Amino acid sequence: MGKKKNINFGFRGWMLIIYQAIAFVTYQVFTNYPLNILADMYGGAQTLSKVYSICAICGVIVQLVLAGVISRIKSIKTFGAVLGAVTLILGLGIMTLPPGPLWMVCYAVENVISVLYATFSIGILVGQWFPTRKGTIMGIATFAFPLANGLIGPFAVRVFSKGFPDVAGAFLPFMVIFVIGWVIGLIFIKDYPEQCGAYRDNDKSLTPEIAKGIMLKEIEDKKTSVWTLPNTLKCRDFWFITIPVGALLMFSVGMMTQSAAIIGNFEKELSFVGGYTGVMLMIMIFGCIGSFLLGVFDTRFGTKKAIQISVVIMIIAGVLGIIPNAVSLLLSMICLALFMGASSNFGVSMAAQYWRREDFSRIFTTASPIGNIICSSGPMVIAMLMYSSFGYQAIFVATAVAGVISLILLFLFSASHVKEVDDRYRTAAGKELDDALVGRK
């Protein structure tokens, strides 16, 4: 764990990063853009935010079911590829169908399938390919979120540039990129790096024979993982770290679905940075910076510390946003950007950091839906606060309060207690105890 790490991920490793990043953009564009820019065409922001939240909860239920049978899925890569194909087909419906019940069905189902594709199936692959470098990997891959948010302005301009809504034309460039990303995953990625001549963590010091042996042992150990769904849910530390990750996602995703309305409160005053489009560009830039730096920090100093820093930035964002002036709002949105991309790193990171490799998929497939159910409430909660009598400032009060609660939970989290629980579960299962979880930061 303490070995110095660089950004040499190997060709296939970079393909996995690109695959994950494009999948993140796919999810963001097909779920967020309609809610943020096209809502008035399809029933309004509050209607779409309810659909988003309800369907996200349905997606969580599906993920929890999958968490219980994850060891029986023979190929996560194939599972993800199928989900990706369905995501693209539903995306075509969102692009081309006129407003009506069929469009709403496509949008609703897309909210379930795209999250399974982008954050669930590929997230498992990242953990299996880069178990000790997941922070840096996800720190780069999650550039996708601020980039997608930065492109929402040009997307909006393209929608209305012809004097009438050209939804298909605005989505088309993204769709081309999405298909390319899906094909990259189909061609270059396997369930494990050893299956295509690559190396775990791109560690070429291992011989192919040793690497293959580790892979086969891990596949076998997964079948008897002691971290079953009930055992995971009983662990207090699992909740102490999963809830803050969900809170970070909730407010970053929720804010972006109402970014036009929030920034619109000071549209004229923010003309010195280019108004809404300029602010979103700044969010993109600072989002990429925050995602990378916090990802590197995660890898080098531990996931808990990286999440704590993110939560502190979240609190600062909330406090600044309460102050009713344009500059404070701009600074608040920059803080939001800093933790926005990084917030999507942590589901993979914490599962790989504090649990065994053989238990990673069990922990991640439980943490991911719980984080998503918290996240899924974001658009609906933010929309309700935005249009309440308290106005946009209520959003930032809620952000600061959620940040304080999350920070307290993180101080209660203990990696050493996770090991104690792991020892108890392994003893009860008749498994040998070892020091695999000692010293996890």
N, C-alpha and C positions, 0 to 999 in steps of 0.2 A: 504493500500500500504506500510505502514511503518512497518508492522509486521515482526518480525525476521523469516527467512526461513532457513530450513535445507535441507538435501538431502534425506529425507524420502518421497518418492513419492508413496509408496504403491505398491503392487504386480502388479496391472494392469497398474499403471503409469510406472513402469519399463518395462513392456511389450510394452507399447507405445514407450518408448525411444528406445528399441531394434528394434522395427518395423521401426521406422523412420531412425535409423542409418543404418540398413541393406538396406533399400530402397535407401539411399544416396549412399552407396557403389555400389548398382546395377546400378544406373544412371551413376556413375563415371566410372565403369569398362566397360560398354557396349558402352559408348560414347567416353571416353578419351583414353582408352587402344588401340583401333584400330587406332585412330588418332596419338597417340604417338609412339607406338611400331610396329604396323602392316601396317603403311601407305604405305610403299614401295610395299607391296603385292597388294594394292588396288587402285593404281593410284597416290600415292605420298601425302605428307603432305599438300601441297597447294590445291590439288583437294579435299581431305577429309575435310580440314578446311572450304572450301567453302560450301560443302554439310552440314557440321555441322552448319554453320552460317545461311544458307538459311532455313534449317529445324527448327532451333531454332526460327527463325522469324515466321515461320508457326505456331509453338507451341505457340508463344506469341499471335498471332491472335486468336487462339482457346481459349486461356485463357481469353482474353478480351471479347470474346463472352460469355464464361461461367460466367464472372464477372457480366454480365447483367442479368443472369438468375439463379444465385447461390441460391437464396432463394427458387427457385422452385424445386431444387434437393432434393428429400425426404431423401436420406441417403448418406452422404458424404463417410461413411465407405464402403458401397456397391460400390459406384462409384470408390473409390480408389482401392478396391479389384479387380474389373474388369480391371482397368488400369494396375494393377500389373500382372494379368494373361497374358494380351497382351504383356507387357514388357518381361516377361519370354519366351513367344513363339517366339517373335522377336529375343530375345537373343540366343535361340537355332539355329535360322537361321544364325546369325552372327558367332556362334561357328562352324557350320557344313557345311555351303554352300561354294563352291569354289569361287574364285574371278570371278566376272561377274556382269551383270545387276541385277540379283535376289539378290545377296549379298548386292549390293549398295542400293536396295530398302529397304531391311531389316534394314540396318544401318540408312538410311534416316528417315524411319518411327520411328525407335527406339529413335532417337533424339527428336522427338515430344512427343511420348507417355511416355517415361521414366521420362521426366521432369514434366509432368502432374501428374504422379504417386508419385514421390519422393518429389518434392518441392511444389507441389500445393495441392493435395488432403490430404496428411498426415499432411502438414503444417496447414491446417484448423483444423484438429483434435487436434493438439497440442495446438492451441490457445483456443479451446473449452474446453479442459481438464485442462489446466494450464494457465489461463489468466494473473495471476500476477507472475508466476514463469517461464515464457516462456524463459527468458534469460538463466537461469541455465539448464533447460531442453534441450534447443537447444545447449547450450555449451557442454553438454555431448554427445548428439546425433551427433553433427558435428565432433566428433573425427573421424567419418567415412571418412572424406575427407583426412586428413593427413595419416590415416591408409591405405587407398586405394592407395595414392601416394607412401607410403613406400613399398607397395607390388608390385609395378610396375616392380621393378628390378627382383625379383624372377619370376614374370610372364614372363618377356622377356627371362630369362634363360630357363624356361620350354618350351617356344615356340620353341627354337632352340636347345634344349639339345640332340635331337636324330639325329642331322645332317640334318634334314629336318623340315620344319615348322609343328609343332603339335599344331595348334590353338585350336582344340577341347579339347585336354588334358590339355592345359594351362588354359582354361576357366572353366573346369569341377569343381574344388574345389569351385570356386566362385558360380557357378550355384547351387550347393548343399546348400550353405549358403543362397542364394537368396530365394530358395524355402522354407527353414525353416522360414525365416523372413516373407514371404508372409502368410504362414500358421499361424504364431503367430498373425498377424493382423486379420486374418479371424476368429480365435477362441476367442481371448481375448479382442478385442477392439470393442467398440460401438461408435456411434456418440457423445454421452455424457457420462461421467462417471456414472451419476445417473442411466443410463439404465442398468448397470451391477453391481450395489451395491457398486460402488466406489464413491469418493468425488471430487468435483471441487477443484483444487490445493491441493488435499489430505487433505483438511481441515475437520477433523472429529468433529469439534465443532458444525457444522450444523447438525440438525436432518435430517433424510431421508425425512421427510415431507417438511421441509423448502428447502432443496436442490432440491427436485423435483419441488417445486413451482417456484424457481429461474429458473430452466431449462425450464419449460413450458412458463414462461413469456418471457424468452430470445428468444425462438423459435417463439413466437407470435410477439415480437417486431421486429425481423429480417424482417418480411414480409413488414413492413412499415418503414424500415430504411431510414433516410433522406439523407444518403451518397450514393446516386445513382452514376452511372458511370460518368455522366456529372458533378455533383456536386463535386465529388472527383477530377476530372481532372482540375476543376476551382480553386482548393485550392492551393495557392502558396507554403504553407508549405509542402504539400504532395510531391511536386517536389523537394523542398530543402533537404528533407531527403531521398527520393527514389533514386535520381541520385547518391549520394555518395555510397549508398548500392550497386547499380549496378556497379559503378566503382571498388569497392573493389572486387566484383565477377569477373568482366571482366579481371582484371590483375592477380588475383590468378588462375582462371581457364585457362586463355590464356597462362600464363607462364608454367603451368603444362603440357599443350599439346606439348610444345616445350622444356621441361626440359632436354631431352637427348641432343638436339642440343646446348642449352645454356651452360650446364655444360661441354659439350664436348670441349668447347674452352680452358678449363684448366684441361682436364682429367688427364694428367700426373702429373701436379702440385698438384692436389687434391688426389693423391694416398695415402697421409698420413692419409686421412679419409676414404679410401676405394673406391676412384673414384666415378663414378655415383651412384652405389648402396649405398655407404656409405653416400653420400650427401642426397639421397632420404630417407635413414633411419633417418638422422638428421631432415629432413623436417617433417617426420612422428612424431618424438618425440616432437619437438618444436611446431608443429601444434596442437597436443593434448593439450599441456600446454597452448598455446594461446587461443584455443577454450574454454577450461574450465575456465580459469581466466577471460577472457573477458565476458564470459557468466555470471559468478558470479557477476562481476562488473556491468554488464547490469541490473541484477535483483536488486542489492542493491543501485546503484547510478543513474540509468537511462540510457535509450538506447542512447540518444543523446551523452552523455559523453563517452559511450563505443565506439560508432562509431567514435567520434573525436580521441580517442586514437588510434584506428585502422588506421585511415587515416594518423595520424602522423607517425606511424610505416611504412605505405606504402611510405610516402615521404622519410623516412630514407632508406628504401630498394632501392628506385630509385637512390638516391644520391650515396650510396655505390656501386651499380651495375655499375655506370658510370666509376668508377675507374678501370683501366685495369690490375687487378692482381687477383690471385686465392683467396687470403684471403678475399679481399673485396667482391668478388663474393659469397664466402661461407657465409659471414656475411649477405649479401643482401638476399640470399635464406633463411636464418634462419628468418630474419625479414618477408619475404614473408610468411613463414610458420606460424608465430605468428598471422597474420591477416587472413590467408587463411581459416582456419576452422571457425573462428568467423564471417567471412563475410556472411556465410550462416545462421547465427543466426538471422540476423537483420531484414529480411523481416517479419518474424513472430513477432519479438519483437516490432518493431516500430508500427505495426498495433494494437497490443494489448496494448501498452504503452500509446499511445496518442489519441486513439479513444475508444468508448464505446464497451462493450462486444457484444451488439446487432449489432454494425456496423463493428465488426472485420472482418467477412468473406467478406463483401463488399470491405473494404479497402485492405485487404490482396490479394484478387483475382484481384485487379487492380494493386497493387504495385508489385506483383510477376511477371506478364508478362512484365512489364516495366523494372524491374530489370533484367529479363532474356534476354530482347532484347538488353540491354547494354552488358550484360555478353556474349551473343551469338556472338557478334562481336569480342570478345577477341581472339579466336583461329586464325581467319582470319587476324586481325590486327597484332597480334604477329608474325605470319608466314611471313607476308609482311615485317615487320620491320627486322625480323631475317635474311631474305635473301636479304635485301637492301644493297646498297653500304656502309651504315654506320655500318652494322653488329649488333651484339647482344646488343651493348651499346645503340642503338636507342630505344630498348625496355625499358630500365631503365630511359632514359630521359622522355619518354612518361608516365611512371609510376609516376615519381616525379611530372610532370606537372598536371596529373589527380588528384594526391593527394592534391596539393595546391588548385585547383579549388573546390574539394570536401570539403575541410576544410572551405573555404569561404562560401559555401552554407550552411554548418552546423551551422555556426555562425549566418546566416540569419534566420534559422529555429526557430520558437517560438511556444511552446506548448500552451501558453496562447492565441495566435492568433488562434490556432486550436479550442479552446473553443469558442472564439468569433464567428468564422464561424459556429460552431455547433449550437450556440444559434440562429443565424440568420436563419439557415435552419429549426430548430425546431419551431421557432416562425412562419415562413411562412407555416409550415405544421400543425400548430395548436397544437403542442405538448408542454407538460409542461417543463419548464426549471428547472434545478437542479444544484448541485455542483459536479456531478460525475467526471468531467474532471478537477476540481480544484486541483492544486498542483502536476500535472504530471511532473516528472523530465525529 
